């Protein structure tokens, strides 16, 4: 099992998960802080949300889990939502900033 290749594939899969309010994927928004995969193919996604009281947290969690499970070799997925470091627009990619009109 090539963990680095799997991590790349997981990040690609996560690019298909859009924030339901902003309509930009969670990778370009800078919400994904880390991807860990153990020797059994279990993955932990460490991420945050744009706001602490996000009403769509459960939906985003389900979309992340589904996207990661689509990667060959991934067995279980744990989504670890963290609030530190806090998310800010400086974490967004150039693409996301342009799409949202932030300069």
N, C-alpha and C positions, 0 to 999 in steps of 0.2 A: 504494500500500500504506500503510494507516494503522497505523503500528507501535504506537501507544498502544492502539488498539482490539485489535490482535493480542495485545499483552501481557496485556490484561484477559482475553481469551479463553483464553490459555495458563494464567493463574492459575485461571480457572474450571475448566479441564480438570484442573489439578493438584489441585483440591479433590476429584476423584474417586479420587485415589490414596491409599489408606489404609495406614498403618503396620500391617504384618501382626500385630504383637504388641499394639499399643495400640488398634487398630481406630478410629483417628481420622485424618482426612486430614492429609497432610504440610503443608498451608498453615496450618491451625489449630494444628498442633503447633509452627509457627514454624521448620520445617526449610528452607523455601525462602528464600534470601537475595537472589536476584536473577534476573531474566529479561532476556536480551539477544537482540535480533533484528536481523540485518543486512539490507542492502538486497536480498539474494537470497532471503530467507525462511529463513535458517539460524538456529537458536535455540541459545543456550547457557543452561542452567539451572544456577545456582550454588546449591548446597544443602549441607546437612550431614546427619548421621544422629544418632540419639539416643545411640549409643555407637560408639566407634572400632572395636571388634571385632564389629560387627553382622553376624551370620551371614546376614542376608537382604539385604545390600547389593546383590548382583547382581539379585535379584528386584525390589527397589525401583527400581533403575536401569532395568530393562526396563519396569516399569509407568509410570515417568515418561516414558520415551521414547515409549511407545505413546500415552499421554494427550496429549502435546504434538503428536505427529504427526497427531492427530485434528483439530487446528485448521486450518481452511482457510488455505492460503498458506504453511504451514510445510513446508519441504523436508527439512532435516537437523536432527538434535537431538544436542547434546553435553551430557552431564550431568557437571558439574564438582563433585566432592565435595571440600569443604574442611573443615578442623578449626579454623579460626580465623576469626571469633570462635567459641569453643566454644558448643555448644548448652546451654541451661539452661531450666528450667521457666518462667522469667520471659519467655521468647520466645513462650510459648503464648498463644493467644487465651483470652478469658474462657470461651467455649464449651468449649474443650478442657479447661481447668482444672476446670470444673463436671463434665464427663463423666467425668473421672478422679478426682473428689473431692479436688482440690487447692485449698486456699484461701489 
